[in-house]
Amino acid sequence: MEYLRNYLREHRGNITRLGKKVAYQANCATRYVPEQDAFLDEVFELIGVERPPRQYERLDALCCAGPILATNSKLAIDIQEKNIRDAIDCGADAMITSCPMCDLVLQRPTSQHSLPKIPISELCRIALGEKPFPESTPA
């Protein structure tokens, strides 16, 4: 996050503010490193996205459920459903990930709900004009 923040600071003139609401999927490790949220919040500010309040965010964030999919798929699906429903209910235009496992595990459930899932690095590339913001598709 610090690298992305620094890169965006150095390339402010190339940023197109996105004007989107995004839900951030905090991976397991980052939930215990609250300092990371300051970098993330600044990245979001620089690229013009809002992180609306959610029930399941910051220290109360839910796991992507990847680690338990093989042993308790019903619980994993329930956790994912709560998490994605929370993102949709807060008006998010996309779910943002920073972990490759979260990104992979949430691919199917977010697409089933027509909620674009975007790695944080890709979101930055979108703001820098390198990629388009993904369109939602009706479920």
N, C-alpha and C positions, 0 to 999 in steps of 0.2 A: 504494500500500500504506500509506503513511504516513497519508493521509486516512482510509482505512478503519479503520486502527488507532485514530486519534484519535476518530473517530465512535463506534466501539465502546466505547472508554474512557468517553466522555461518556454513553453509554446502557447502561451495565452492567446496570442494573436491568431492562432490557427483553430481555435475552439469555436464551434457553433453550439451555443447553449441549447440543450435538448428540450427543455420544458416538459419533462415527463415525470411521473411518479413511479418510483421503483421500490420493491421490497427486497431487502438484502437477506440472503440465506447465509447466516454466520456458520462457518464450519466449526467442528468440535473444538479445535485448538484455539481459534480466535475468540471464542466466548470467554476464555479465561485470560485474555490479554486485552483489557478494556482500553489500553492506550491506542490500540489499532483503530478503534472507532473514531478517534480524532482525525487520523489520516483519511479514513474512508469518508467521513463527513466533509472534509475539505475537498476531496476528489469530487464528491457529489456537488458541492457548491461551485467548484470551478467549471464543471460541465453542465451545470444548470438542471440537475435533477433533484427532486424532492424525495425525501425518505419519510413517508407519512408514518405516524405512530401506529404500531401494531401490538396486538396482545403478545405475540411470540417474536420478540426481537431483543437485541442486546443480551443482557444476562438471562432473559427468559426465552431465548431463541430455542427452537426445536431442532433437533438433529435431522439430517436428510433421511435418516432411517436406513441408510445403506448397510451399516454394520449388522443389522438384525434381519435383513431381508431373507437370508437363507434359513435362519432358525425360527423366525416368528413373522411370517409374511403378513398375517392379519394385523398384527400390531404395527408393523412397518407401514402398511397401507393406511391405517387409521391416523398415524402420525403425519404422514405426507398429506393426507386429505385435510387435516386441521391446519397445517402449515400453509397449504396453497389456498384454502378457503379464506384464511386470515389475510393473505396477500391480496386476494381479489376483493374482499370486503373493505379493505382500506383504500381501494381505488387504484391499485398498482397497475401500471402499463406493462410491467415486466418483473421477473424475479432475477436478481443478480446474484451470481455465485463467485466465490474466490477459490474454491477447492475443486480439483478435477473429479473427485469422487462424488461430491454433491452435484456437480454439473451433469455427470453421467446418470446418476441415480434419479435425478429429478426430471430428466428429459421426457420420459413417457407421461408421468402424471401432470406436468405443466402443459404438455401439448394436448392432453385430454381435456384440459380446462381452457384451452386457447390462450394461455398465458405465456408469452415469450420468455425464455430463460436465456440469460446472456452472461457469459463470464465477464468479470469486471474489466479485464484487459480489452475485451471486445467492445464494451460500452465506451471505454476511452477512445478506441479507434473510431467508433461511430461519431463521437463528439469532435474528433479531429478530421472528419470528412472522408475517412478511408473506407467506410462501410455504411450501408443504410440501416436505419432502425427496423427491426423485423416487424412485419405486419402480423396482427392477430388473425387467426382464422376461426370461423364459427365452429363450435364443438359439434 
